[in-house]
């Protein structure tokens, strides 16, 4: 009998071959977890079973026959302070060994994870549970990785997943819940200072549980676009997924090192951060399937105000690869675009003003940094067309001028630069004028094309160049522009494979048109939330094809939300990101002073306290004015209170950077 899964009540899945696996005799209650095979041509085999008893837990099963990656695991809690997690083959621990977790692969050897310090080694005997212990078992869906802090290690596991669609016929899941399992019993014997620092790091780690936009697959490498997957050699396709992965898009790369070092390839699950969107629509007798995937680069990842520009190696902030995939009529097509901050050293440090000043750092290095950046893009994508959307004048104009000057020395036939002043040409409502931009880049797009496979899976054409789009944040203007370019590419693809006639367009099919706009609007919102904390601005045009009053009001609200997050939240978020990505590595060899130690003013600076004092002073000033008719001395008193409030406000304004929430672990490297 086959039980199908649901998102809210997932059922563990696997298959069992009676000739290669032996299920131990039952102890206690029997739990059966059955699921049909993922492909129709794979025969349904005898079902596997999880048997959970007082002293043992067994799970018979095997990883996927091609990728050798486990699809689900078991988390076992024997006591309130003792828990263990198990992969489909088996994972256990014993109340007699409350200091360890045990992973049992297909061989007789057991994988032992020490709760004292997170060390991993092999043991030959399964720990026994006492007859009085009755463990609880729960399903988890993958190991994200292990992170070592000052004196302990922490295991990150996926506790909830949501099926969001498929990529080339393979299931794609979104991480909707994760849990951190501490392996830090050694903390009990640590010094008070170490315990304090570990607690500070743990707070950042707990904040990371809310990381959004994480996606994974057990069967296919999400870090690679369709063209690169097709170009993989036969030997590369036999490697574990993490060995095939593009390192820059592997979100949990640093956290996987402990598993990789211990050769646990079957337990290594590559995860990307970005977005996955998909819809299907009928055009005549044909069904058109459109997928949009975003892959965020981890090299210079972070929040909107604390990660701008590039580092000395040429890696830029908010670098995202967007791949649009079309499947219809037996054909599969892929079109890739990228976005990223302007590739030279610049920053915009928050200081409580609505729009902090742009600061160009080491301007003499601009051309060298830009050259490294575009050389890297050329090696990966071929030809590159940089489309710069920032304002020509004002504060943005200085950045645009620096970018244009840096490009002068590296321009060639394969690297081109085009400036398009989005705000001056399109304003805030006339986004249809983006057609002027398309007219300038149409020849480039036609020349470098897109990747296309025919009905037999044979390559028809390749994409030999990429459009790189940027504005200041690479969010709002960039998303509007990229959606326009991708729309034109999709129309050309549909014409080539025979779905559209020569004069057809997406707008002629209302349902398809509406679905496509929502696809790109959601895509932009997800990328924006990860970088700025709010959905993208100008999203109403992408979603509905026009600016609306509701959209303008929503943009105003999101702009205020960005101001609050940038000034009072994102510093801590940046620390959490740096910790997860290994940009800041905790080590005993570091200075033992707390990473959050600050100067005297910064230690006691509190914007909330300052605001409360200002408001209190103004309130007393108004109260004194009301009493001025009775006693003239109250006028002087009101002036004193008002002066005190204004003085505090001026002091906060002059020292705005100190009163913001700033990163403590690692400042941007320039």
C-alpha positions as CSV (number, residue, x, y, z in Angstrom):
1,X,0.0,0.0,0.0
2,X,1.3,3.5,-0.9
3,X,0.7,6.5,1.4
4,X,1.2,9.8,-0.3
5,X,2.8,12.7,1.5
6,X,1.3,16.0,2.6
7,X,3.1,19.2,3.4
8,X,1.8,19.5,6.9
9,X,2.1,15.8,7.8
10,X,5.1,14.5,5.8
11,X,5.6,10.7,5.6
12,X,9.1,9.4,5.6
13,X,10.1,7.8,2.3
14,X,12.5,5.1,1.1
15,X,12.6,1.7,-0.6
16,X,14.1,-1.6,0.7
17,X,15.6,-4.6,-1.1
18,X,15.2,-7.8,0.9
19,X,18.3,-9.2,-0.8
20,X,20.6,-6.5,0.5
21,X,19.1,-5.3,3.8
22,X,18.0,-7.2,6.9
23,X,15.4,-5.7,9.2
24,X,16.0,-6.6,12.9
25,X,13.3,-8.4,14.9
26,X,10.6,-6.0,16.0
27,X,10.9,-4.3,19.4
28,X,7.9,-2.3,20.5
29,X,5.8,-0.3,18.1
30,X,6.2,-0.6,14.3
31,X,6.0,2.5,12.1
32,X,5.8,2.0,8.4
33,X,6.8,4.9,6.1
34,X,6.1,4.2,2.4
35,X,6.2,6.4,-0.7
36,X,5.9,5.7,-4.4
37,X,9.2,6.0,-6.4
38,X,9.8,9.4,-7.9
39,X,10.1,8.3,-11.5
40,X,7.4,6.2,-13.2
41,X,9.9,3.8,-14.8
42,X,11.4,2.8,-11.4
43,X,9.5,-0.3,-10.1
44,X,8.0,-0.1,-6.7
45,X,10.0,-2.2,-4.3
46,X,9.1,-3.8,-0.9
47,X,8.5,-1.1,1.7
48,X,10.9,-0.3,4.5
49,X,9.9,0.1,8.1
50,X,11.1,2.0,11.1
51,X,10.9,0.0,14.3
52,X,11.2,2.0,17.5
53,X,11.6,0.3,20.9
54,X,12.7,1.0,24.3
55,X,16.4,0.2,23.6
56,X,16.8,0.5,19.8
57,X,15.6,2.3,16.7
58,X,16.1,0.7,13.3
59,X,15.5,2.2,9.9
60,X,16.0,0.0,6.8
61,X,16.6,1.8,3.6
62,X,19.1,3.2,1.2
63,X,20.0,6.5,-0.4
64,X,18.9,7.4,-3.9
65,X,20.6,5.1,-6.4
66,X,22.0,7.9,-8.5
67,X,22.8,10.8,-6.2
68,X,23.4,8.7,-3.1
69,X,21.9,11.4,-1.0
70,X,19.6,10.7,1.9
71,X,16.1,12.1,1.6
72,X,15.1,12.0,5.3
73,X,16.5,11.4,8.8
74,X,15.3,10.6,12.3
75,X,15.6,12.7,15.4
76,X,15.4,10.6,18.5
77,X,14.9,12.0,22.0
78,X,15.6,9.5,24.8
79,X,15.6,12.0,27.6
80,X,14.9,15.8,27.9
81,X,18.6,16.5,27.7
82,X,19.5,13.7,25.3
83,X,18.6,13.6,21.6
84,X,20.0,11.9,18.5
85,X,19.3,12.2,14.9
86,X,19.3,9.4,12.3
87,X,19.6,9.2,8.6
88,X,17.5,6.6,6.7
89,X,20.1,4.0,7.2
90,X,20.1,4.6,11.0
91,X,21.1,7.1,13.6
92,X,20.9,6.4,17.3
93,X,22.2,7.2,20.8
94,X,22.0,5.7,24.2
95,X,21.0,7.1,27.6
96,X,24.1,5.3,28.8
97,X,26.1,7.6,26.6
98,X,24.4,11.0,27.0
99,X,27.5,12.6,25.5
100,X,27.2,11.2,22.0
101,X,25.1,10.8,18.8
102,X,25.5,7.8,16.6
103,X,25.0,7.6,12.8
104,X,24.7,4.1,11.3
105,X,25.5,3.9,7.6
106,X,25.1,0.8,5.4
107,X,28.3,-0.7,6.7
108,X,28.7,-2.3,10.2
109,X,30.6,0.7,11.4
110,X,28.7,3.4,13.2
111,X,29.2,7.2,12.9
112,X,29.7,8.7,16.4
113,X,29.1,12.4,17.0
114,X,30.4,13.5,20.4
115,X,28.2,15.9,22.3
116,X,31.2,17.1,24.2
117,X,32.8,19.0,21.3
118,X,31.1,17.8,18.1
119,X,34.0,15.5,17.0
120,X,33.1,12.7,14.6
121,X,34.6,9.2,14.6
122,X,33.7,5.6,13.8
123,X,32.6,3.0,16.5
124,X,31.9,-0.6,16.1
125,X,29.1,-1.2,18.5
126,X,25.6,0.3,18.8
127,X,25.0,1.8,22.2
128,X,22.2,0.1,24.2
129,X,19.2,1.8,25.7
130,X,18.0,0.7,29.1
131,X,14.6,-1.1,29.4
132,X,13.1,1.8,31.2
133,X,13.8,4.3,28.4
134,X,11.2,5.0,25.7
135,X,12.6,7.3,23.1
136,X,10.5,9.7,21.0
137,X,11.3,9.7,17.2
138,X,10.7,12.6,14.8
139,X,11.5,13.0,11.1
140,X,14.0,15.5,9.8
141,X,14.9,16.0,6.2
142,X,18.5,16.8,6.0
143,X,21.7,18.0,7.7
144,X,22.6,21.6,6.8
145,X,25.9,21.3,8.4
146,X,28.0,21.8,11.6
147,X,29.3,25.1,12.9
148,X,32.0,25.2,15.5
149,X,32.1,28.2,17.9
150,X,34.5,29.0,20.7
151,X,34.2,25.8,22.8
152,X,31.3,23.9,21.3
153,X,29.9,22.7,18.0
154,X,26.3,23.1,16.7
155,X,24.5,20.8,14.3
156,X,21.9,22.5,12.0
157,X,19.2,20.2,10.7
158,X,16.1,20.6,8.5
159,X,12.9,20.0,10.5
160,X,10.3,21.1,8.0
161,X,10.3,21.3,4.2
162,X,7.8,22.4,1.6
163,X,7.6,20.9,-1.9
164,X,7.6,23.9,-4.2
165,X,7.9,22.2,-7.7
166,X,10.5,20.5,-9.8
167,X,13.7,21.2,-11.7
168,X,14.3,19.1,-14.7
169,X,11.8,16.5,-13.3
170,X,13.4,16.4,-9.9
171,X,11.6,17.5,-6.7
172,X,12.6,20.9,-5.2
173,X,12.0,21.7,-1.6
174,X,12.1,24.9,0.4
175,X,13.4,24.8,4.0
176,X,10.5,26.0,6.1
177,X,12.0,25.0,9.5
178,X,15.4,24.3,10.9
179,X,16.7,23.4,14.3
180,X,20.1,23.8,16.0
181,X,21.4,20.8,18.0
182,X,24.2,21.9,20.4
183,X,27.2,19.7,21.0
184,X,28.7,21.9,23.6
185,X,28.9,19.8,26.8
186,X,32.6,21.0,27.2
187,X,31.1,24.4,28.0
188,X,30.4,23.2,31.5
189,X,34.2,23.1,32.2
190,X,34.9,26.4,30.5
191,X,35.8,29.7,32.1
192,X,33.1,32.4,32.8
193,X,34.5,34.5,30.0
194,X,34.3,31.7,27.5
195,X,30.7,30.9,28.6
196,X,29.8,34.6,28.1
197,X,31.3,34.7,24.6
198,X,29.7,31.4,23.6
199,X,26.4,32.7,24.8
200,X,26.8,35.8,22.5
201,X,27.7,33.7,19.5
202,X,24.8,31.3,20.3
203,X,22.3,34.2,20.2
204,X,23.5,35.0,16.6
205,X,23.2,31.4,15.7
206,X,19.7,31.2,17.0
207,X,18.9,34.3,14.9
208,X,20.0,32.4,11.9
209,X,17.2,29.9,12.3
210,X,14.9,32.4,10.5
211,X,17.1,32.6,7.3
212,X,14.7,32.8,4.4
213,X,14.9,31.5,0.8
214,X,16.7,28.2,1.3
215,X,16.1,25.5,-1.3
216,X,17.4,22.0,-1.9
217,X,17.0,18.9,-3.9
218,X,18.1,15.3,-3.2
219,X,18.5,14.5,-6.9
220,X,19.8,17.5,-8.9
221,X,22.4,20.1,-8.3
222,X,20.5,23.5,-7.9
223,X,23.8,25.5,-7.9
224,X,24.3,24.9,-11.6
225,X,22.2,26.4,-14.4
226,X,20.8,24.1,-17.1
227,X,23.6,24.7,-19.6
228,X,26.4,23.9,-17.1
229,X,24.5,20.8,-16.0
230,X,24.3,19.6,-19.6
231,X,28.0,20.3,-20.0
232,X,29.0,18.1,-17.1
233,X,31.1,15.1,-18.1
234,X,30.0,11.6,-17.4
235,X,32.5,11.2,-14.6
236,X,31.4,14.5,-13.0
237,X,27.7,13.3,-13.0
238,X,28.7,10.3,-10.9
239,X,30.2,12.4,-8.2
240,X,28.2,13.4,-5.1
241,X,26.1,16.5,-5.5
242,X,28.4,18.7,-3.4
243,X,31.4,17.9,-5.6
244,X,29.5,19.0,-8.7
245,X,28.3,22.2,-7.0
246,X,29.3,25.8,-7.9
247,X,31.0,26.9,-4.7
248,X,29.8,30.5,-4.9
249,X,26.2,29.5,-4.8
250,X,26.5,26.8,-2.2
251,X,24.9,28.5,0.8
252,X,26.0,25.9,3.4
253,X,29.5,25.4,2.0
254,X,31.3,26.3,5.2
255,X,29.0,24.3,7.5
256,X,29.5,21.2,5.4
257,X,33.3,21.0,5.9
258,X,33.0,18.8,9.0
259,X,30.9,16.2,7.1
260,X,33.1,16.4,4.0
261,X,36.3,16.0,6.1
262,X,34.8,12.8,7.6
263,X,33.9,11.5,4.1
264,X,30.1,11.5,4.8
265,X,29.2,12.2,1.2
266,X,25.8,10.6,1.4
267,X,24.8,13.0,4.2
268,X,26.0,16.2,2.5
269,X,23.0,18.2,1.2
270,X,23.8,21.2,-1.0
271,X,21.5,24.2,-0.3
272,X,21.1,27.4,-2.2
273,X,19.7,30.7,-1.1
274,X,17.5,32.6,-3.5
275,X,14.1,32.0,-5.0
276,X,12.1,29.4,-6.9
277,X,9.0,30.3,-8.9
278,X,7.0,28.2,-11.4
279,X,3.8,28.2,-13.3
280,X,2.1,26.3,-16.2
281,X,-0.3,27.7,-18.7
282,X,-1.9,26.4,-21.9
283,X,-1.4,28.1,-25.2
284,X,-3.6,26.5,-27.7
285,X,-3.1,22.7,-27.5
286,X,0.3,23.1,-25.9
287,X,1.2,23.3,-22.2
288,X,4.0,25.8,-21.4
289,X,6.0,25.4,-18.1
290,X,8.1,28.4,-17.0
291,X,10.4,28.2,-14.0
292,X,12.5,31.1,-12.5
293,X,15.4,30.3,-10.1
294,X,17.6,32.8,-8.3
295,X,21.0,31.8,-6.9
296,X,22.6,34.1,-4.4
297,X,26.4,34.3,-4.3
298,X,27.9,33.8,-0.8
299,X,31.2,35.5,-1.4
300,X,30.1,38.9,-0.3
301,X,26.6,38.2,1.1
302,X,25.0,40.4,3.7
303,X,22.5,43.1,4.3
304,X,21.6,46.1,2.2
305,X,23.7,48.8,4.0
306,X,26.4,46.7,5.5
307,X,27.5,45.0,2.2
308,X,27.9,47.4,-0.7
309,X,30.2,47.5,-3.7
310,X,33.0,45.0,-4.1
311,X,35.9,43.6,-2.1
312,X,39.5,43.6,-3.3
313,X,39.0,40.2,-5.1
314,X,36.2,41.6,-7.2
315,X,33.3,39.8,-5.5
316,X,30.3,42.1,-5.3
317,X,27.4,42.5,-2.9
318,X,23.9,41.2,-3.8
319,X,25.2,39.1,-6.7
320,X,22.4,36.9,-7.9
321,X,22.1,34.7,-10.9
322,X,18.6,34.5,-12.3
323,X,17.8,31.6,-14.6
324,X,14.5,31.4,-16.6
325,X,13.7,27.9,-17.8
326,X,11.0,27.1,-20.5
327,X,9.7,23.5,-21.0
328,X,7.2,22.9,-23.8
329,X,6.6,20.9,-26.9
330,X,9.5,18.6,-26.0
331,X,12.0,21.5,-25.9
332,X,13.8,22.9,-22.9
333,X,15.3,26.4,-23.0
334,X,17.3,28.4,-20.4
335,X,18.1,32.1,-20.2
336,X,20.5,33.5,-17.6
337,X,20.9,37.0,-16.3
338,X,23.0,38.3,-13.3
339,X,22.8,41.3,-11.0
340,X,25.3,42.7,-8.6
341,X,26.5,45.9,-6.9
342,X,28.8,48.3,-8.8
343,X,32.2,46.5,-8.8
344,X,34.6,48.9,-7.0
345,X,35.1,49.8,-3.4
346,X,32.3,51.9,-2.0
347,X,30.1,52.0,1.0
348,X,27.0,53.7,2.6
349,X,27.2,53.5,6.4
350,X,23.9,54.1,8.2
351,X,23.9,57.2,10.5
352,X,20.1,57.7,11.2
353,X,19.7,59.9,8.1
354,X,17.1,58.6,5.5
355,X,19.7,58.4,2.8
356,X,23.3,58.2,4.1
357,X,26.1,59.6,1.9
358,X,27.9,57.3,-0.5
359,X,31.6,57.0,0.2
360,X,34.1,55.8,-2.4
361,X,36.9,53.9,-0.8
362,X,40.4,53.8,-2.3
363,X,39.3,55.2,-5.7
364,X,42.7,54.4,-7.2
365,X,41.9,50.7,-7.0
366,X,38.5,51.0,-8.8
367,X,39.8,49.8,-12.2
368,X,41.7,46.9,-10.8
369,X,38.8,45.6,-8.8
370,X,36.4,46.0,-11.7
371,X,38.9,44.1,-13.9
372,X,39.0,41.2,-11.5
373,X,35.2,41.1,-11.3
374,X,34.6,41.1,-15.1
375,X,37.4,38.6,-15.7
376,X,35.6,36.3,-13.3
377,X,32.3,36.8,-15.1
378,X,33.9,36.3,-18.5
379,X,35.4,33.0,-17.4
380,X,32.0,31.8,-16.2
381,X,29.5,33.3,-18.7
382,X,31.5,34.4,-21.7
383,X,30.7,37.8,-23.1
384,X,29.4,40.4,-20.6
385,X,27.2,43.4,-21.1
386,X,27.0,45.7,-18.0
387,X,23.8,47.8,-17.9
388,X,24.1,50.6,-15.3
389,X,20.7,52.0,-14.2
390,X,21.8,54.6,-11.6
391,X,21.2,58.3,-11.9
392,X,23.6,60.3,-14.0
393,X,23.5,63.3,-11.6
394,X,23.4,63.8,-7.8
395,X,24.9,61.6,-5.2
396,X,24.4,58.5,-7.4
397,X,26.1,60.3,-10.3
398,X,29.5,60.1,-8.5
399,X,29.2,56.4,-8.4
400,X,28.1,56.1,-12.0
401,X,31.0,58.3,-13.1
402,X,33.5,56.1,-11.2
403,X,32.0,53.0,-12.7
404,X,32.2,54.4,-16.2
405,X,35.8,55.5,-15.7
406,X,36.8,52.1,-14.4
407,X,35.2,50.4,-17.4
408,X,37.2,52.5,-19.8
409,X,40.4,50.5,-19.3
410,X,38.8,47.0,-19.5
411,X,36.2,47.4,-22.3
412,X,36.7,45.1,-25.3
413,X,34.7,43.1,-27.7
414,X,33.6,40.7,-24.9
415,X,33.1,43.2,-22.1
416,X,30.7,46.1,-22.8
417,X,29.3,48.9,-20.7
418,X,26.0,50.8,-21.2
419,X,24.5,53.5,-19.0
420,X,20.8,53.9,-18.9
421,X,19.5,56.6,-16.4
422,X,16.3,54.8,-15.3
423,X,14.8,57.6,-13.2
424,X,15.4,60.3,-15.8
425,X,14.0,58.3,-18.7
426,X,11.3,56.3,-17.0
427,X,10.5,58.5,-14.1
428,X,8.3,56.8,-11.5
429,X,5.4,55.7,-13.7
430,X,6.6,55.4,-17.4
431,X,8.3,52.1,-17.2
432,X,7.2,51.2,-20.7
433,X,10.1,53.4,-21.8
434,X,12.4,50.5,-21.0
435,X,11.8,49.6,-24.7
436,X,14.4,52.3,-25.4
437,X,16.9,50.2,-23.5
438,X,15.9,47.0,-25.2
439,X,16.5,48.7,-28.6
440,X,20.1,49.3,-27.6
441,X,20.8,45.8,-26.4
442,X,18.7,43.7,-28.8
443,X,21.6,43.0,-31.1
444,X,23.7,41.7,-28.2
445,X,20.9,39.5,-27.0
446,X,20.3,38.0,-30.4
447,X,24.0,37.4,-30.9
448,X,24.6,35.5,-27.7
449,X,21.2,33.8,-27.5
450,X,20.0,31.3,-25.0
451,X,20.5,27.6,-24.2
452,X,18.1,25.2,-26.0
453,X,17.6,21.4,-26.1
454,X,15.4,19.7,-28.6
455,X,13.0,16.8,-28.1
456,X,15.9,14.3,-28.0
457,X,17.8,16.2,-25.4
458,X,20.4,17.4,-27.9
459,X,21.9,20.8,-27.7
460,X,20.5,23.2,-30.4
461,X,22.1,26.4,-29.2
462,X,24.1,27.8,-26.3
463,X,24.1,31.1,-24.4
464,X,27.5,32.7,-25.0
465,X,27.0,36.0,-23.1
466,X,25.2,37.4,-20.1
467,X,23.6,40.8,-19.3
468,X,24.7,42.1,-15.9
469,X,22.3,44.7,-14.5
470,X,22.8,47.0,-11.5
471,X,21.3,50.0,-9.8
472,X,22.2,51.1,-6.3
473,X,20.6,48.2,-4.4
474,X,20.3,45.9,-7.4
475,X,16.7,45.3,-6.3
476,X,13.9,47.5,-7.6
477,X,15.0,49.1,-10.9
478,X,17.1,46.0,-11.6
479,X,14.1,43.6,-11.2
480,X,11.9,45.7,-13.5
481,X,14.6,45.8,-16.1
482,X,15.5,42.1,-15.9
483,X,11.8,41.1,-16.1
484,X,11.5,43.1,-19.4
485,X,14.7,41.4,-20.9
486,X,13.5,37.9,-19.8
487,X,10.1,38.5,-21.3
488,X,11.6,39.3,-24.7
489,X,13.8,36.2,-24.5
490,X,10.8,34.0,-23.6
491,X,8.9,35.3,-26.6
492,X,11.8,34.5,-28.9
493,X,12.1,31.0,-27.4
494,X,8.3,30.3,-27.9
495,X,8.6,31.4,-31.5
496,X,11.6,29.2,-32.2
497,X,9.9,26.0,-30.8
498,X,6.7,26.6,-32.7
499,X,4.4,27.7,-29.8
500,X,4.1,31.4,-30.9
501,X,3.6,32.7,-34.4
502,X,5.9,35.4,-35.8
503,X,3.6,38.2,-34.6
504,X,2.5,36.6,-31.3
505,X,3.4,38.1,-27.9
506,X,2.9,37.1,-24.3
507,X,0.4,40.0,-23.7
508,X,-2.0,38.4,-26.3
509,X,-2.6,35.5,-23.7
510,X,-4.1,37.1,-20.6
511,X,-3.7,34.2,-18.2
512,X,-0.2,33.5,-19.3
513,X,0.7,37.2,-19.2
514,X,-0.7,37.6,-15.6
515,X,1.1,34.4,-14.4
516,X,4.4,35.6,-15.9
517,X,4.1,39.0,-14.2
518,X,3.5,37.4,-10.8
519,X,6.4,35.0,-11.4
520,X,8.8,37.9,-11.7
521,X,7.2,40.0,-9.0
522,X,7.6,37.2,-6.5
523,X,11.1,36.6,-7.7
524,X,12.0,40.2,-7.0
525,X,10.3,40.2,-3.6
526,X,12.2,37.2,-2.4
527,X,15.6,38.6,-3.5
528,X,14.7,42.0,-1.9
529,X,13.6,40.4,1.4
530,X,16.9,38.6,1.8
531,X,19.0,41.7,1.1
532,X,16.9,44.6,2.4
533,X,14.3,43.0,4.7
534,X,11.3,44.2,2.7
535,X,9.6,43.3,-0.7
536,X,10.9,45.0,-3.8
537,X,9.7,48.6,-4.6
538,X,8.0,49.2,-7.9
539,X,6.6,45.7,-7.7
540,X,3.1,46.8,-8.9
541,X,4.5,47.5,-12.3
542,X,6.1,44.0,-12.5
543,X,3.0,42.4,-11.1
544,X,0.3,44.3,-13.1
545,X,2.2,46.1,-15.9
546,X,1.4,49.6,-14.5
547,X,1.9,51.7,-11.5
548,X,-1.0,51.9,-9.1
549,X,-2.0,54.1,-6.1
550,X,-1.9,51.1,-3.8
551,X,1.6,50.2,-5.1
552,X,2.9,53.7,-4.5
553,X,1.6,53.7,-0.9
554,X,3.1,50.2,-0.4
555,X,6.4,51.5,-1.7
556,X,6.3,54.3,0.9
557,X,5.6,51.8,3.7
558,X,8.4,49.5,2.6
559,X,10.8,52.4,2.3
560,X,10.1,53.3,6.0
561,X,10.5,49.7,7.0
562,X,13.9,49.6,5.2
563,X,15.0,52.7,7.1
564,X,14.1,51.0,10.4
565,X,15.7,47.7,9.6
566,X,18.9,49.2,8.2
567,X,19.4,51.4,11.2
568,X,18.3,49.2,14.1
569,X,18.2,45.5,13.1
570,X,20.6,44.7,10.2
571,X,23.9,44.9,12.2
572,X,23.0,41.8,14.2
573,X,21.7,40.1,11.1
574,X,25.0,40.8,9.3
575,X,26.9,39.2,12.2
576,X,24.7,36.1,12.0
577,X,25.4,35.9,8.2
578,X,29.2,36.3,8.7
579,X,29.1,33.5,11.3
580,X,27.2,31.0,9.1
581,X,29.2,31.7,6.0
582,X,32.6,31.4,7.7
583,X,33.5,35.0,7.0
584,X,34.2,35.3,10.8
585,X,35.7,32.1,12.2
586,X,35.5,31.7,16.0
587,X,38.8,30.5,17.4
588,X,40.6,30.2,20.7
589,X,43.6,31.8,19.2
590,X,41.7,35.1,18.8
591,X,41.8,37.8,21.3
592,X,39.7,36.7,24.2
593,X,38.0,40.0,24.5
594,X,34.3,39.9,23.6
595,X,33.5,40.5,19.9
596,X,30.8,42.9,21.0
597,X,33.1,45.1,23.1
598,X,32.8,48.7,22.1
599,X,34.0,52.2,23.2
600,X,32.5,54.0,26.1
601,X,30.1,56.1,24.0
602,X,29.0,53.1,22.0
603,X,28.5,51.0,25.1
604,X,26.0,53.4,26.6
605,X,24.5,54.8,23.5
606,X,20.8,53.9,23.1
607,X,18.6,55.5,20.5
608,X,15.5,54.4,22.4
609,X,16.7,56.1,25.6
610,X,17.7,59.2,23.7
611,X,14.3,59.4,22.0
612,X,12.6,58.9,25.3
613,X,14.6,61.8,26.9
614,X,13.8,64.1,23.9
615,X,10.1,63.4,24.1
616,X,10.1,63.8,27.9
617,X,11.9,67.2,27.6
618,X,9.4,68.4,25.0
619,X,6.5,67.2,27.2
620,X,7.8,69.1,30.2
621,X,8.4,72.2,28.0
622,X,4.8,72.2,26.9
623,X,3.6,71.7,30.5
624,X,5.7,74.6,31.6
625,X,4.3,76.9,28.9
626,X,0.8,76.1,30.1
627,X,1.8,77.4,33.5
628,X,3.4,80.6,32.2
629,X,0.2,82.6,32.7
630,X,0.4,81.8,36.4
631,X,4.1,82.1,36.9
632,X,6.4,83.9,34.4
633,X,9.3,81.7,35.6
634,X,7.7,78.8,33.8
635,X,8.7,80.4,30.5
636,X,12.4,80.1,31.5
637,X,11.8,76.6,32.7
638,X,10.1,75.6,29.4
639,X,13.1,77.0,27.5
640,X,15.5,74.9,29.6
641,X,13.5,71.8,28.9
642,X,13.3,72.6,25.2
643,X,17.0,73.3,25.0
644,X,17.8,70.1,26.7
645,X,15.7,68.1,24.2
646,X,17.2,69.9,21.2
647,X,20.7,69.4,22.7
648,X,20.1,65.6,23.0
649,X,18.7,65.5,19.5
650,X,21.7,67.4,18.1
651,X,24.1,65.1,19.9
652,X,22.4,62.0,18.5
653,X,22.3,63.5,15.0
654,X,26.0,64.3,15.2
655,X,26.9,60.8,16.4
656,X,24.3,59.0,14.4
657,X,26.5,56.0,13.5
658,X,27.1,55.2,17.2
659,X,23.3,55.0,17.8
660,X,22.6,52.4,15.0
661,X,22.8,48.7,15.2
662,X,26.2,47.9,13.7
663,X,28.0,44.6,13.0
664,X,30.4,43.6,15.8
665,X,32.2,40.6,14.4
666,X,33.5,41.7,11.0
667,X,33.6,45.0,9.2
668,X,33.5,45.0,5.4
669,X,36.9,44.1,3.9
670,X,38.2,46.7,1.5
